[in-house]
Amino acid sequence: NDFIVKAVAVTLKQVPDVNVVWSGEGAKQLNSIDISIAVATDRGLITPIIRDAAAKGIQDISASAKELAKKSRDGKLLPQEYQGGSFTVSNLGMYGISEFTAIINPPQACILAVGGSRPELSVS
């Protein structure tokens, strides 16, 4: 998941027109790239945010994701740790889910639903 978060962050940096949230006047471009990650808890799904993800390396993203997931499951997230964000990554592939439809978290404009990989032979 850490590599996916980094890939999304780098892509948003390269295509800033996608790093937006919706407001009453339309799409509003954001300066920072803050990626929400979906975390399942006993109380439901919550999306804590890895702030400034494009500037972080994989190890920093991994450490942030682990810390935020633990705080989420323990019910100790602060509002600023889950409010905002410009893009969400929801990964169910690690649970054997091959595909699913994710719901965008308003006011965000995008979400990436990640299912599991599968071996496939392609004959050219």
C-alpha positions, 0 to 999 in steps of 0.5 A, a space after each residue: 500500500 505504501 508504494 501505491 500511496 507514493 505513486 498516487 502522490 507523485 502522479 498528483 504532483 505531475 498532474 495538479 489538475 487532479 489534486 482538487 476538492 469540490 467547493 460551491 464554486 467548482 473544483 479548487 486546486 490544492 497546494 499540498 498533496 495529502 493522501 487519505 488511506 482507508 482504515 477499517 475499525 470496529 466502529 467503521 471505516 475512517 480515512 486518516 491522512 498522510 500529509 505532504 505525501 509527495 515529499 515523503 519517501 516510502 519509509 516515511 509513508 509506511 511509518 505514517 500509515 502504520 501510526 495512523 492505522 493504529 491510532 484509528 483502530 484505538 479511536 485516538 485520531 485527532 480531527 486534523 488527522 482525518 479531516 481534509 485530504 485530496 485523494 483517497 486510496 482504498 486497498 482491499 487486495 490484501 484481503 483477497 478482494 479482486 475488485 470493488 467499487 469505492 465511494 469518493 469522500 466529499 469534498 475530495 474529487 478522486 478515490 483509487 480502489 485497489 484489488 488484488 493482483 492475479 497472475 495472467 499469461 499474455 500471448 503476443 
